[in-house]
Amino acid sequence: MENEAEEELIRKAAGEINSRVKTFADNYSFKDYQDLLAMVSLDITTKLFSEENMTSSQKEEIMKSLEAIDNIL
């Protein structure tokens, strides 16, 4: 059950990343796809860290997730 929930979360994250990459590609100039991924990662991380009620453990968890995404890419 936990694996299914994690898989669904990853699918949602991938969908969000793809959506933001398309938005950035449509609105900004870039040299390669990796530039887009870096811009999207920075955008997502900045928005997540700006949440007032986020605990440091939540921030650490987000960073681990971003690192996992980075390793996949």
Secondary structure, 3 states (H helix, E strand, C coil): CHHHHHHHHHHHHHHHHHHHHHHHHHHCCCCCHHHHHHHHHHHHHHHHHCCCCCCHHHHHHHHHHHHHHHHHC
